[in-house]
Amino acid sequence: MQQAPAALPPAAAPQMSAADAVAADRTRMQGIREAAAPFMAHIPQAEVDRMCSDGTSLEQANARILAVMSANQPRGVRVEVRRDEGQTQVEGMIGALMHRAAPQMHALEGPAEQFRGLRLRNLAMHLGGSSAGFNDLDTIRSGIRSTTIMSGAMGVSDFAFITTEVMNRTLRAAYERRASTWRRISRQRSASDFRALHSITAGGDFQLKPVNESGEYLQSNITDEASGLKVAKYGRQINLTFEAIVNDDMGVFERLPGDFARAAGTLESKIAWGLIRDNAKTGDDKALFHSDHGNLGAAGAISVATVGEGRKAMWEQRPAGSKDKDDFIAVSPDLLFVPPALETTALQFVTAATPAKAADANPFGSTLTPAVEPSLGAAAGGSDSKWYLFASDLPVLEHAFLDGYEAPTVMTKEGMNPDGVSMTARHIFGASSAEFRGAYRRG
């Protein structure tokens, strides 16, 4: 009987070369590090190194990473919610105080609704650990110093941060509502620091020249004059005293923002209109209104004849340095500025009327917008008889704010003041006369 052949032993697994083994291990370690990279805030670096060195497979490493993240997740969620609650509470108190100070301008909505009726003393009591509303001076003093919500992150107490933010936002809103006449004749520039800015005037050699075949284009020349425009810092200190907090004086929010907004507007107007009224020098070291500038007429009342002379002078203005007899800027005035004494005359001049005969018609009335500026009058050191034509498309002035400070701001002085809050109201602004060709003065 023929015997069955003996069974063959199982084939041996192919042996991995040393080089392949090293490459596979590097791939494993690289996979582990890439899997752990997004979660290094919760996984210690030593744990990642251990998994790489002890031969942990990629599948095992992924399971370990998921376990660590699962253990950390609840704690991370709780921390985030707590932070949001603090921010919401602060915004609610700010909104409630703004509404209390100016309900017609600031609606009581969102998180502010839970703090309806909040006043200064209530705020201090709440931050001090009580909202009962009784006159507990120790609680008020504790509330002024408290950093429970924001942990002193801004370098001041919660009470100082909230009250200053209310003042700052209310001040900015009041400032933005104010209209400034001088902005109609000024071009805004940006100042990154307190150094003087340079201005390019309406000039230079920009005439297009003939270019022959294969010829060169001639270089133009730009007139760059120092305008003397520099921003400067102005400010005052505000103290919210312990007495005002105890007395629940909301007037600090009801009156001061409007007062400081008005003060900032007055400062800007004083600087800007002072340049016009006092006939400041321009970049060529001559007065803004000067016979050499062709923008100064003799004294005379507002009439078709005198306005016509002013328009002619502005139409015939030339770019700086131009010698071409046909090179005119062609400036057309559209603004008629007068002091209060000439308001009636200016309004009568631009009022449409049907004359008895064509010779009495006013062809310029519809081309000019009248504006009254008290800073130009005798009461402000100017004249009650001088009047001005301006072209809004060629601003005669330039103004600037420091970058990031385009409106007045209120800052809290750093440190913990046990008896109140010390704030600084600050405005950074500057203006200069820049372009005489956009203006004409009579008188």
Protein Blocks (a to p, Z undefined) as FASTA:
>chain_A
ZZddddddddddddddfklmmmmmmmmmmmmmmmmmmmmmmmcfklmmmmmmnopafklm
mmmmmmmmmmmmmmmmmmmmmmmmmmmmmmmmmmmmmmmmmmmlmccehjllmmgoiafk
lmmmmmnopanhpacfklmmmmmmpcklnnomnopafklmmmmmmmmmmmmmmmmmpccf
klmmcccdddfbfbdcdddddedjfbccdddehiacdddddddddehiacdddddddddd
fklmmnopaklmmmmmmmmmmmmmmmmmmmmmmmmmnopadfkopafbafklopaccddd
ddfklmmmmmmmmmmpccehiabfklcgkiacfbdcddfklmmmmmmmmpccddfbfklp
cfklmmpccdddfklmmknopafkbccdddfklcfbdcdddehiabccddddedjdfkbc
cdddddddddddfblmlgcceZZ
